[in-house]
Amino acid sequence: MHNNKRKKKHTLRNTFLAVILLVVLGGAAYGMTRYRSAKTAVNSSFKPSGVDKQRDVSKQLKDKKPISILLMGTDTGALGRDYKGRTDSMMVLTLNPSTNKTTVVSIPRDTAVNIPGYKSESPAKINAAYSYGQTETAIKTVQKLLNIPIDFYALINMGGMEKVIDQAKGVDVTPTLTFTYEGNTFTKGQKTHMNGKKALAYSRMRYDDPQGDYGRQTRQRAVLTALVHKSSSVSTLLNQQFISSLSNQTQTDLTFDELTVLAKDYNSVRKNTSETHLQGNGEEVAKQSMEVMKESELQRVTDIIRKSLDLSHAKTGNIQYNPATEKATTAKTEQDINNIGMQKSTTTGTGAATGTTRSTAGTGTGAGTSTGTGSYSNSGY
């Protein structure tokens, strides 16, 4: 289905944030010592994005207004805080406490864009934005692509989630297709208990999925959702190793106090969750296979996000790769080069040229007359 919207009850599909909120709630509920441990873990994951906020986010939270969070996943192996490479997934999450609704919009990692500040590297896949300028550039790219404000971000190391899942003693996932990947066999419709290694294999497989990257995103969300459900148990929340492992694989500009506010005042948003994704067309761009987004599709998603944030209608962004624009620009550039070539002429021999020229090189006498052997640039007025 084009919009791919689905409503889910009692499920908050917001990856890292959902888990952290449960940890915060669990810490508050099961003792101050655990609460302080959770606070220490969350604060250790704090890192400013480097982007000037487009809105007063503190006031948004205080007034219980809708907020947005850019969720990003890197896939760099279980290396702790090694947030290098490209983003394996990107999702824009909006939380609206007045409507009790959460909206999740997935952005395909192969989306073709012109990355702000990296003209010579563009067009490129949107997942390269993070590798070029880290979180700051990734946020700016999404903001300019969809013309929306990003209030906060959360980054999770998907490779490192293997350890987190093992600390949670595995997760239960029901595969949506049958396939074998990295020595693991998955059967469609058969509920499977997965340890960290198997869960990571399930979420990573891409090329045998008829839905390609869109299918991979769905499987990845399924694993993270299963982890959210598992982490809601008392035994998991009281596992200090689980909390420490989770904090070692995450990075965010949400402070512990802000997360506490979200846990207290935004908890109702989990009652109604809708999902969609940007749908592009596969094309070869800059000798790479990318997803080219039509302006109408970008506008559709912009409208969804801005509405969920209680913002007025606005035109979508303009940094997406546009084949028509690119071809027109290329054609104009080539024509300009041809014109310059035609304007340059060389005259040899003996003769006279009468007229007004911007530059004259050669041997001769007389105003406006060039006589002899030489050359001139005939780019007259």
C-alpha positions in Angstrom: 0.0 0.0 0.0 1.4 3.4 -0.9 0.9 5.1 2.4 1.6 1.9 4.3 -0.1 3.3 7.4 -1.0 1.0 10.3 -2.4 1.8 13.7 -1.0 -0.2 16.6 -2.4 -0.1 20.2 -0.1 -0.2 23.2 3.1 -0.3 21.1 5.5 2.6 20.9 7.7 1.9 17.9 10.4 4.4 18.7 13.4 2.2 19.2 15.9 3.7 21.6 13.5 6.2 23.2 11.0 3.5 24.1 13.6 1.4 25.8 15.1 4.4 27.7 11.6 5.6 28.8 11.0 2.1 30.2 14.3 2.1 32.0 13.5 5.6 33.5 10.1 4.4 34.6 11.5 1.2 36.0 14.1 3.1 37.9 11.6 5.4 39.4 9.3 2.5 40.3 11.7 0.1 41.8 13.9 2.2 44.0 16.1 5.3 44.1 19.3 3.3 43.7 18.1 1.9 40.4 16.7 5.3 39.5 20.2 6.9 40.0 21.8 4.1 38.0 19.4 4.8 35.1 20.1 8.5 35.4 23.9 7.9 35.2 23.4 5.6 32.2 21.3 8.1 30.3 23.5 11.1 31.1 26.5 9.1 29.8 24.8 8.8 26.4 24.2 12.6 26.2 25.8 14.5 23.3 24.7 17.8 21.7 23.9 17.6 18.0 25.7 20.9 17.1 22.5 22.1 15.4 20.7 25.3 16.5 17.2 24.3 17.5 14.5 25.7 15.2 12.1 25.9 18.2 12.2 26.4 21.9 12.2 22.7 22.8 12.2 23.3 26.5 9.0 25.3 26.2 7.5 22.7 23.9 8.0 20.1 26.6 6.9 22.3 29.4 3.6 23.2 27.6 3.1 19.5 26.6 3.3 20.4 22.9 4.1 18.0 20.1 7.8 17.2 19.5 9.9 15.4 16.9 12.8 13.1 17.3 15.1 11.9 14.5 16.0 8.3 15.2 19.1 6.9 13.5 20.8 3.5 13.5 24.4 2.9 12.7 25.7 -0.6 11.9 29.3 -0.6 13.1 29.4 -3.9 15.0 29.4 -4.4 18.8 32.1 -1.7 19.3 30.5 0.4 22.0 30.5 4.1 21.1 32.0 3.7 17.7 29.5 5.8 15.8 31.2 5.8 12.4 30.1 5.1 8.9 26.7 5.7 7.5 23.3 5.5 9.1 21.7 2.1 8.5 18.2 3.5 9.2 16.5 6.9 9.7 13.1 7.5 11.2 11.3 10.7 12.1 9.2 10.2 15.2 6.5 12.7 16.4 4.8 12.6 19.8 1.6 14.5 20.2 0.1 14.3 23.7 -3.0 16.3 22.8 -4.1 13.7 20.2 -2.4 10.8 22.1 -0.7 9.8 18.9 2.7 8.8 17.7 3.7 9.0 14.1 6.7 7.2 12.7 8.1 8.0 9.2 10.9 5.9 7.8 13.3 7.4 5.3 15.0 4.9 3.0 18.8 5.0 3.4 19.2 5.2 -0.4 17.1 8.3 -0.8 18.9 10.6 -3.3 19.6 14.1 -1.9 22.0 17.0 -2.3 23.6 17.1 1.1 23.8 20.6 2.7 27.4 21.8 2.9 28.7 19.0 0.6 28.0 20.1 -2.9 31.0 18.3 -4.4 29.8 15.1 -2.9 26.2 15.4 -4.1 24.0 13.9 -5.2 24.4 11.2 -2.7 22.4 8.7 -0.6 20.9 10.3 2.5 22.7 7.7 4.7 26.0 9.4 3.7 25.0 12.6 5.4 26.0 11.2 8.8 29.4 9.9 7.5 30.2 13.4 6.1 29.2 15.6 9.0 27.9 13.3 11.8 24.7 14.1 13.6 24.7 17.8 12.7 24.7 17.2 8.9 22.2 14.3 9.2 19.7 16.5 11.1 20.1 19.4 8.7 19.6 17.1 5.7 16.3 15.7 7.0 15.1 19.2 8.0 15.8 20.6 4.6 14.5 17.5 2.7 11.1 17.7 4.4 10.9 21.3 5.7 10.3 20.2 9.2 11.9 20.9 12.6 13.9 18.2 14.3 13.7 18.8 18.1 15.8 16.0 19.3 17.8 13.0 18.0 18.6 9.5 19.2 21.3 7.4 17.7 21.7 3.7 18.3 24.5 1.3 17.3 22.5 -1.5 15.7 25.6 -3.8 15.6 26.0 -3.3 19.3 22.4 -4.3 19.9 23.5 -7.9 19.7 25.0 -7.6 23.2 21.9 -5.7 24.5 19.5 -8.4 23.3 21.7 -11.1 24.9 21.6 -9.2 28.2 17.8 -9.2 27.8 18.1 -13.0 27.3 16.8 -12.9 23.7 13.6 -11.7 22.0 10.7 -13.3 20.3 10.0 -12.3 16.7 7.6 -13.8 14.1 9.4 -13.6 10.6 7.4 -12.1 7.8 9.2 -14.2 5.1 11.2 -17.5 4.9 14.9 -17.2 4.2 18.4 -18.3 5.3 21.0 -15.7 6.2 24.4 -16.0 7.8 23.7 -19.6 8.7 20.3 -18.8 10.3 17.1 -20.0 9.0 13.9 -18.1 9.4 10.4 -19.4 8.7 7.5 -17.1 7.8 4.8 -17.0 10.4 6.7 -19.1 12.9 7.4 -17.4 16.2 11.1 -17.6 16.8 13.2 -16.9 20.0 16.3 -15.1 18.8 19.6 -14.4 20.6 21.5 -11.2 19.7 23.4 -12.8 16.8 20.3 -14.3 15.2 18.2 -11.1 15.8 20.9 -9.0 14.1 21.0 -11.4 11.2 17.2 -11.2 10.8 17.2 -7.4 10.8 20.2 -7.1 8.5 19.2 -9.3 5.6 18.1 -7.2 2.6 18.7 -8.5 -0.9 16.4 -11.6 -0.8 13.5 -9.5 0.5 11.1 -8.7 -2.3 10.5 -5.3 -0.5 14.3 -4.6 -0.5 15.3 -1.9 2.0 11.7 -1.3 3.0 11.4 -4.9 4.1 14.7 -4.6 6.0 13.3 -1.5 7.9 10.2 -3.5 8.8 12.2 -6.4 10.2 14.5 -4.0 12.1 11.5 -2.3 13.8 10.1 -5.8 14.7 13.3 -6.7 16.5 13.5 -3.4 18.4 9.8 -3.6 19.2 10.3 -7.1 20.7 13.1 -5.7 22.8 10.8 -2.9 24.0 8.3 -5.6 25.1 11.0 -7.6 26.8 12.5 -4.6 28.6 9.2 -3.8 30.2 9.6 -6.8 32.5 10.8 -6.2 36.1 13.6 -8.7 35.8 15.1 -7.0 32.8 14.8 -3.5 34.2 16.5 -4.5 37.4 19.4 -6.0 35.4 22.1 -3.4 35.8 24.1 -5.1 33.0 21.2 -4.5 30.6 21.0 -0.8 31.5 24.7 -0.4 31.1 24.8 -2.3 27.8 22.0 -0.2 26.4 23.6 3.1 27.4 26.9 2.0 25.8 25.1 1.6 22.4 23.2 4.9 22.4 23.7 8.6 21.9 21.2 11.4 22.2 20.7 15.1 23.0 17.8 14.3 25.3 18.8 14.9 28.9 17.6 12.6 31.7 15.2 15.4 33.0 13.7 15.7 29.5 13.3 12.0 29.2 11.6 12.0 32.6 9.2 14.7 31.3 8.4 12.5 28.3 7.8 9.5 30.5 5.4 11.5 32.7 3.6 13.8 30.2 3.9 11.9 26.9 3.2 8.4 28.0 -0.4 8.5 26.5 1.0 8.8 22.9 1.6 5.0 22.8 -2.2 4.5 22.6 -2.3 5.3 18.9 0.7 4.8 16.6 0.7 5.2 12.8 3.6 4.4 10.4 4.5 5.3 6.9 7.6 5.7 4.8 8.9 7.7 1.9 8.4 5.7 -1.3 10.8 6.4 -4.1 11.7 5.0 -7.5 15.0 3.1 -8.0 17.3 4.8 -10.5 21.0 5.0 -11.2 22.3 8.3 -9.9 26.0 9.2 -9.9 26.7 5.6 -10.9 24.9 4.3 -7.8 21.5 2.8 -7.3 19.4 5.3 -5.3 15.8 6.0 -4.4 14.6 9.1 -6.2 11.7 10.9 -4.5 9.0 12.8 -6.4 8.1 16.2 -4.9 4.5 15.0 -4.5 5.7 12.1 -2.3 7.9 14.4 -0.2 5.0 16.8 0.2 2.7 14.0 1.4 5.2 13.1 4.1 5.8 16.7 5.0 2.1 17.2 5.4 1.8 14.2 7.7 4.7 15.3 10.0 3.8 19.0 10.1 0.2 18.1 10.9 1.3 15.7 13.7 3.3 18.6 15.1 0.4 21.0 14.9 2.3 23.2 12.4 0.7 25.0 9.5 0.9 23.7 6.0 4.2 24.5 4.2 5.8 23.4 1.0 8.2 20.5 1.3 11.9 20.9 1.1 14.0 21.3 -2.1 17.3 19.3 -1.7 16.1 16.1 -3.2 17.7 14.8 -6.4 15.5 15.9 -9.2 16.3 14.3 -12.6 14.6 17.0 -14.6 16.4 19.8 -12.8 19.8 18.0 -12.9 19.4 17.4 -16.7 18.4 21.0 -17.3 21.4 22.3 -15.2 23.8 19.9 -17.0 22.5 21.0 -20.4 22.8 24.7 -19.5 26.3 24.1 -18.3 27.3 22.3 -21.5 25.7 25.1 -23.6 27.6 27.8 -21.7 30.9 25.9 -22.3 30.0 25.6 -26.0 29.2 29.3 -26.2 32.5 30.2 -24.6 34.3 28.0 -27.1 32.5 29.7 -30.0 33.3 33.1 -28.7 37.0 32.3 -28.8 38.4 32.6 -32.3 41.9 32.9 -33.7 42.9 35.0 -36.7 46.2 34.4 -38.4 47.8 36.0 -41.4 47.8 39.6 -42.6 44.7 41.7 -42.5 42.7 44.3 -40.7 39.9 44.0 -38.2 37.9 47.0 -37.5 35.6 47.2 -34.5 35.6 47.3 -30.8 37.0 44.4 -28.8 37.6 43.7 -25.1 41.1 42.5 -25.7 43.5 42.6 -28.5 46.8 40.7 -28.8 49.1 41.1 -31.7 51.0 43.7 -33.7 49.3 46.6 -35.4 48.5 50.3 -35.4 45.3 52.4 -35.4 42.4 52.9 -33.1 40.0 50.0 -33.3 42.1 48.3 -36.0 44.3 45.3 -35.5 46.7 44.5 -38.3 49.3 41.7 -38.5 49.6 38.3 -37.1 47.9 37.7 -33.8 44.7 36.7 -32.0 41.8 38.4 -30.2 38.9 37.5 -28.2 35.8 38.6 -30.0 33.5 39.0 -27.1 32.4 42.5 -28.0 29.6 44.5 -26.5 
